[in-house]
Amino acid sequence: MNRTGDLVWRFVGALYVVFLLTPLFLVVLFSFTNRGIAAFPIDYPSLQWWQAMLDDPEFWPALKNSLAVGSTS
């Protein structure tokens, strides 16, 4: 493959990675906000959504099931 083709495929690969990772980054970013809606600007950092997740009684059995399935596959 020539140099131009190599650069094109690297660019396409980089776009693909950015396209896949941007939503993940935004979900993690907005999980540390005080709002119920994901929007900029972020007023101030908060752990309220993490606390709500840990306080949910369905979270721990779901995590246990996920770890069990993940460890067997």
C-alpha positions, 0 to 999 in steps of 0.5 A: 500500500502506498503512503497516501493510502496508509494515511487515509486508513489511519485517518478513518481509523482515528475517526472511528475510534473518536466516534466510538469513544466520544459517547462513552466519555460524555456519559462518564463526564455527565455522571459527575454533574448535579443536573438530571439532564446532560447539558453544558455548562456543568454547574458544579461536580457532584456524586449524587448519581453515583450515590443513587446508583449505589443506593438502588437495591437492584444494583448489587444483584445486577452487578453480581450477575454481570460479573458472573456472566463476564467471568464465565465467557 
